[in-house]
Amino acid sequence: MLISLLFLVVGFVMLVKGADWFVDGSAGLASRLGIPQLVIGLTIVAMGTSAPEAAVSITAALKGSADITIGNVVGSNIINVLVILGLAATLTTIAVAKSTITREIPFMIFATLLLLALGLDGTISLLDGVILWAFFLLYLFYLFRMARAGNGESEEIKADRPLWQMGLWTVVGLVCIVAGSNVTVNAASNIARILGLSERLIGLTIVALGTSLPELFTSVSAARRGNADIAIGNIVGSNIFNILFVVGTSALVTPVPFAHAFLSDTIIAVVAAVLLLLCCQHHSRLSHRSGLTLLTSYVTYFVLVLL
């Protein structure tokens, strides 16, 4: 127990420091290279913090256990919106770019609906994987066009450090985040088992939240430092990446079972995304009240799952 508690503390320290370094480095890179923060949030930060979900799901597919893919992705996406953005908005008001409200969040809703439609027959097949990847490439093309146009709405950040140094902090921060999430999840799971908690409860809480820890610490750190575009772009980009790339790639490896029970969870993911859109439309920001609404919605969902 004492060793697990020690690893738990070490994991959280790695997450906190890694998130700080990662946000500082990626925001600095965006400023020095003239790339909008929103694009950095939707790409590098989003894909980087989705590494745990990608690693778990794709590795599971390669080992013939693809049935955990949908639960991992859908569960993480729900937590990303309701818990992580809810917590970040509760701590500090988050400004939301116009393009996020009019394009990125609606595309996230579309991607979730697409996953629901493809899973109605009980399997995400090879053809479904190709379809998901086609939309992923389309999404990357959109981000490339947005970066070329330089139509980000974020403010410039003073970046007086060398480019290589900011790049190094970004990489080191990401490594600390991913490694810290693994250490934290393993330690928390061991403590939960010692305390006699069930495997199902551990999966619904510690493991699901564990793979979302990188998004949590990165978004909260970005929001507190005033890098709002990275905070919300991280979550929206991660959710799109989880569905189109993670599920799509898993389906290219082997057919991914889509259990009937996941239909209701995927519908909840759609509802969460729509709720986020509605909250953001109020003065183009996520307020403290919106954050509490998102958190309360997750608590309600979680209680219903346990019943």
ChimeraX attribute file (.defattr): number of C-alpha atoms within 10 A of each C-alpha:
attribute: neighborCount
match mode: 1-to-1
recipient: residues
	/A:1	12
	/A:2	8
	/A:3	11
	/A:4	17
	/A:5	15
	/A:6	12
	/A:7	19
	/A:8	23
	/A:9	16
	/A:10	15
	/A:11	24
	/A:12	19
	/A:13	16
	/A:14	22
	/A:15	28
	/A:16	21
	/A:17	18
	/A:18	28
	/A:19	31
	/A:20	22
	/A:21	24
	/A:22	30
	/A:23	28
	/A:24	22
	/A:25	25
	/A:26	24
	/A:27	28
	/A:28	27
	/A:29	25
	/A:30	20
	/A:31	19
	/A:32	18
	/A:33	9
	/A:34	14
	/A:35	21
	/A:36	25
	/A:37	30
	/A:38	31
	/A:39	24
	/A:40	25
	/A:41	30
	/A:42	27
	/A:43	21
	/A:44	17
	/A:45	30
	/A:46	29
	/A:47	24
	/A:48	22
	/A:49	29
	/A:50	27
	/A:51	21
	/A:52	21
	/A:53	24
	/A:54	25
	/A:55	13
	/A:56	17
	/A:57	26
	/A:58	25
	/A:59	16
	/A:60	16
	/A:61	23
	/A:62	12
	/A:63	11
	/A:64	13
	/A:65	15
	/A:66	24
	/A:67	17
	/A:68	17
	/A:69	27
	/A:70	26
	/A:71	21
	/A:72	24
	/A:73	26
	/A:74	25
	/A:75	23
	/A:76	26
	/A:77	29
	/A:78	24
	/A:79	27
	/A:80	28
	/A:81	24
	/A:82	25
	/A:83	24
	/A:84	28
	/A:85	30
	/A:86	27
	/A:87	21
	/A:88	28
	/A:89	28
	/A:90	21
	/A:91	16
	/A:92	18
	/A:93	19
	/A:94	26
	/A:95	21
	/A:96	23
	/A:97	20
	/A:98	15
	/A:99	15
	/A:100	20
	/A:101	19
	/A:102	12
	/A:103	10
	/A:104	21
	/A:105	24
	/A:106	17
	/A:107	18
	/A:108	22
	/A:109	21
	/A:110	15
	/A:111	22
	/A:112	26
	/A:113	16
	/A:114	17
	/A:115	23
	/A:116	21
	/A:117	12
	/A:118	19
	/A:119	22
	/A:120	14
	/A:121	13
	/A:122	14
	/A:123	17
	/A:124	26
	/A:125	22
	/A:126	18
	/A:127	14
	/A:128	21
	/A:129	24
	/A:130	16
	/A:131	15
	/A:132	26
	/A:133	21
	/A:134	15
	/A:135	17
	/A:136	19
	/A:137	13
	/A:138	12
	/A:139	18
	/A:140	14
	/A:141	12
	/A:142	12
	/A:143	18
	/A:144	14
	/A:145	12
	/A:146	17
	/A:147	18
	/A:148	12
	/A:149	11
	/A:150	14
	/A:151	14
	/A:152	19
	/A:153	14
	/A:154	18
	/A:155	13
	/A:156	15
	/A:157	16
	/A:158	10
	/A:159	16
	/A:160	10
	/A:161	12
	/A:162	11
	/A:163	14
	/A:164	11
	/A:165	13
	/A:166	24
	/A:167	17
	/A:168	15
	/A:169	20
	/A:170	26
	/A:171	18
	/A:172	17
	/A:173	26
	/A:174	26
	/A:175	20
	/A:176	23
	/A:177	33
	/A:178	24
	/A:179	17
	/A:180	27
	/A:181	25
	/A:182	18
	/A:183	22
	/A:184	29
	/A:185	22
	/A:186	19
	/A:187	22
	/A:188	21
	/A:189	22
	/A:190	19
	/A:191	18
	/A:192	17
	/A:193	12
	/A:194	10
	/A:195	10
	/A:196	9
	/A:197	13
	/A:198	10
	/A:199	12
	/A:200	10
	/A:201	12
	/A:202	18
	/A:203	15
	/A:204	16
	/A:205	15
	/A:206	19
	/A:207	23
	/A:208	22
	/A:209	23
	/A:210	24
	/A:211	28
	/A:212	29
	/A:213	30
	/A:214	29
	/A:215	30
	/A:216	27
	/A:217	24
	/A:218	31
	/A:219	33
	/A:220	28
	/A:221	25
	/A:222	26
	/A:223	24
	/A:224	16
	/A:225	14
	/A:226	18
	/A:227	24
	/A:228	29
	/A:229	28
	/A:230	32
	/A:231	35
	/A:232	33
	/A:233	26
	/A:234	32
	/A:235	30
	/A:236	28
	/A:237	28
	/A:238	30
	/A:239	31
	/A:240	26
	/A:241	25
	/A:242	29
	/A:243	25
	/A:244	25
	/A:245	23
	/A:246	26
	/A:247	30
	/A:248	29
	/A:249	21
	/A:250	25
	/A:251	26
	/A:252	20
	/A:253	19
	/A:254	19
	/A:255	21
	/A:256	27
	/A:257	20
	/A:258	24
	/A:259	16
	/A:260	13
	/A:261	9
	/A:262	19
	/A:263	18
	/A:264	11
	/A:265	19
	/A:266	23
	/A:267	15
	/A:268	19
	/A:269	26
	/A:270	22
	/A:271	15
	/A:272	22
	/A:273	26
	/A:274	16
	/A:275	17
	/A:276	22
	/A:277	20
	/A:278	14
	/A:279	20
	/A:280	22
	/A:281	14
	/A:282	12
	/A:283	10
	/A:284	17
	/A:285	19
	/A:286	27
	/A:287	22
	/A:288	18
	/A:289	14
	/A:290	23
	/A:291	27
	/A:292	20
	/A:293	17
	/A:294	25
	/A:295	22
	/A:296	15
	/A:297	16
	/A:298	20
	/A:299	13
	/A:300	10
	/A:301	15
	/A:302	13
	/A:303	9
	/A:304	9
	/A:305	10
	/A:306	9
	/A:307	5
